[in-house]
Amino acid sequence: MRCLVLLLVLAASAASSIGCVTVKPQERSLLADPIMQFEGDQATAAQLRHAIENREGSYGGAGVSGGGCGCN
């Protein structure tokens, strides 16, 4: 029983230590690349935003007035 508890504690500590990563300075430039951001590609983000605004039937905080038909 004691061996099983020790094994479970070791497995839990190994599983929790997987997420601890130190990022080296030379790797930070790759992570800071605009393509790594959710809206890194502005053309794709604009297309998606336009489709969502048309689907919702209104233009929220985009600063453009218009109807839900897609015509401006």
N, C-alpha and C positions, 0 to 999 in steps of 0.2 A: 504494500500500500504506500509506503514511504517513497519507494522508487517511482511509482506512478505519479505521485504529487510532484516530485522533483522533475520528472519528465514534462509534466504539464507546465510547470513554472518556466522551465527552459524554453519550451515551445512558445509560450506567451511572450517571453522577453525577446526571442529571436524574431517573432512576427512583428512586434512593435518597433524593433530597431531597423527594420527594412526601410521605413520612411525617412530616416535621418540621413540626409545627404549634404555634403559640403560642396558648394559650387565654386570651382576655381575661377579666378579672374578672367582667364582666357576663354572660359566657357560662357561667361555672362554676356558677351557680345552676341552669341547665338540665341540666347534666351531673350535678349532685348530687341531682337529683330522684329520689325512691325508685322511680319507675317505670322508671328507667334501670338499676336493679340487677337481677340475675338473679332474686332472690326479692323484688322490689319489691311485687308484689300478693300479700298474705298469703293471701287466699282461694284464689287459683289455686295457690299453692305448697302449701297444706294439702291441696287436692284431689289434686294430683300426688303428694305424699308419701304420702297414704292409698292411692292406687292402686298405687304402687310397693311399699309395705309389704305389701299384700294379695297382690300378685303374687309377692313373694319368700317369702311364707309365714311371716314372722316380723316382730316389731316390734323393731327394733334399739335405737338409743339415743334413741328418742322418749320414753321414760319411761312408756309404757303397756304393760301386759301383755295378751296376748290371742293368739288363734290366727290362722291365715292365712285364715280364712273371712270376715273382715270384721266379725264380731260382737264386741262388747267385753263 
